[in-house]
Amino acid sequence: MRSLLITLMLIITVVLVYAAAAEGDSGLKNGVSRSGGAMSQHIREMSP
């Protein structure tokens, strides 16, 4: 029973840390989206 509780707490902790790192205003998803937008704009501005 104790190991089950520890495992459950560890899983919850990992999920919360992931949510804090990936989501939010300064999270990884927004960073990737901004970088992709900047690269796309740069490619569009290149002359052939």
C-alpha positions as CSV (number, residue, x, y, z in Angstrom):
1,M,0.0,0.0,0.0
2,R,2.8,2.4,0.8
3,S,4.6,1.8,-2.5
4,L,1.3,2.4,-4.4
5,L,0.9,5.8,-2.6
6,I,4.5,6.8,-3.3
7,T,4.1,5.8,-7.0
8,L,0.9,7.8,-7.3
9,M,2.5,10.8,-5.7
10,L,5.4,10.6,-8.1
11,I,3.2,10.4,-11.1
12,I,1.2,13.4,-9.9
13,T,4.4,15.4,-9.4
14,V,5.7,14.5,-12.8
15,V,2.4,15.6,-14.4
16,L,2.4,18.9,-12.5
17,V,6.0,19.7,-13.4
18,Y,5.3,18.9,-17.1
19,A,2.2,21.1,-17.1
20,A,4.1,23.9,-15.5
21,A,7.0,23.6,-18.0
22,A,5.0,23.0,-21.2
23,E,1.9,25.2,-20.7
24,G,1.6,28.8,-19.8
25,D,2.7,32.1,-21.3
26,S,6.4,31.3,-21.2
27,G,6.1,27.6,-21.7
28,L,7.7,25.4,-24.3
29,K,4.6,25.3,-26.6
30,N,4.5,29.1,-26.9
31,G,8.3,29.2,-27.5
32,V,8.1,26.7,-30.3
33,S,5.2,28.5,-31.8
34,R,7.0,31.8,-31.8
35,S,10.1,30.3,-33.2
36,G,8.2,28.6,-36.0
37,G,6.4,31.9,-36.8
38,A,9.7,33.7,-37.0
39,M,11.3,31.1,-39.2
40,S,8.2,31.1,-41.5
41,Q,8.4,34.9,-41.8
42,H,12.1,34.8,-42.6
43,I,11.6,32.1,-45.3
44,R,8.7,34.2,-46.9
45,E,10.9,37.3,-47.0
46,M,13.8,35.5,-48.9
47,S,14.1,36.3,-52.5
48,P,14.6,33.4,-54.9
